[in-house]
């Protein structure tokens, strides 16, 4: 069964239905960048990046006037990024 997760969006006051932040449960997540958008008849997909560098793909159903979460990709943990970076540097220095 393909169930989409409905979410609440806070739109920009001066940019119409462009999302400014989204809510997952009670948690507000600020959007810092609209990465991409694509349109179809009666709908719009929006790919956004949030303040913690996570990426969301959202679907706006224009007929029902509702937003749904299509995909979520969490940003890598800072510790993992640092460890990966240090490992890459040590490998390069040996070459």
C-alpha positions as CSV (number, residue, x, y, z in Angstrom):
1,X,0.0,0.0,0.0
2,X,1.4,3.4,-1.0
3,X,0.6,5.9,1.7
4,X,1.9,9.4,1.6
5,X,2.5,11.4,4.8
6,X,0.6,14.6,5.0
7,X,2.5,17.5,6.5
8,X,1.9,21.1,7.4
9,X,3.7,23.8,5.5
10,X,4.2,27.4,6.5
11,X,4.3,29.4,3.3
12,X,6.3,32.5,2.6
13,X,4.0,35.5,3.1
14,X,5.2,37.3,-0.1
15,X,5.9,34.2,-2.3
16,X,2.5,32.5,-2.3
17,X,2.6,28.7,-1.8
18,X,6.4,28.5,-1.7
19,X,7.2,26.7,1.6
20,X,9.2,28.6,4.3
21,X,9.1,25.8,6.9
22,X,7.5,22.4,7.4
23,X,6.2,20.6,10.4
24,X,6.8,17.0,11.2
25,X,4.5,16.4,14.1
26,X,5.0,19.4,16.5
27,X,8.6,20.0,15.2
28,X,9.1,23.0,13.0
29,X,11.9,22.7,10.4
30,X,13.0,25.8,8.6
31,X,13.7,25.5,4.9
32,X,16.9,27.3,3.7
33,X,16.8,26.5,0.0
34,X,14.5,25.4,-2.7
35,X,16.7,23.0,-4.6
36,X,14.4,22.2,-7.5
37,X,10.7,22.2,-8.5
38,X,8.8,20.4,-11.2
39,X,5.2,20.7,-12.2
40,X,2.3,18.7,-13.6
41,X,-1.4,19.2,-14.1
42,X,-2.8,20.0,-10.6
43,X,0.4,19.3,-8.7
44,X,3.9,20.5,-7.9
45,X,6.9,18.8,-6.5
46,X,9.4,20.8,-4.5
47,X,12.9,19.6,-3.4
48,X,14.1,21.5,-0.4
49,X,17.1,21.6,1.9
50,X,16.6,22.4,5.6
51,X,18.9,24.2,8.2
52,X,20.4,20.8,9.2
53,X,21.3,20.0,5.6
54,X,18.6,17.3,5.3
55,X,16.7,17.1,1.9
56,X,13.0,16.7,1.5
57,X,10.8,16.2,-1.6
58,X,7.4,17.6,-1.1
59,X,4.2,17.2,-3.2
60,X,1.7,20.0,-3.3
61,X,-1.7,18.8,-4.5
62,X,-3.2,22.0,-5.9
63,X,-6.7,20.5,-6.2
64,X,-6.9,19.4,-2.6
65,X,-4.7,22.3,-1.4
66,X,-2.5,19.9,0.7
67,X,1.2,19.0,1.1
68,X,2.6,15.5,1.4
69,X,6.1,14.3,2.2
70,X,7.4,12.1,-0.6
71,X,11.0,11.6,0.4
72,X,13.3,12.5,3.3
73,X,17.1,12.1,3.4
74,X,18.7,13.0,6.7
75,X,22.0,14.8,6.6
76,X,25.0,12.7,7.6
77,X,26.1,13.0,11.3
78,X,28.9,15.6,11.8
79,X,31.1,13.0,13.5
80,X,30.8,10.7,10.5
81,X,31.7,13.5,8.1
82,X,34.7,14.5,10.2
83,X,35.9,10.8,10.4
84,X,35.4,10.3,6.7
85,X,37.3,13.6,5.9
86,X,40.2,12.6,8.2
87,X,40.4,9.1,6.7
88,X,40.5,10.6,3.1
89,X,43.3,13.0,4.2
90,X,45.4,10.3,5.7
91,X,45.0,8.1,2.6
92,X,46.0,11.0,0.3
93,X,49.1,11.8,2.5
94,X,50.3,8.2,2.1
95,X,50.2,8.4,-1.7
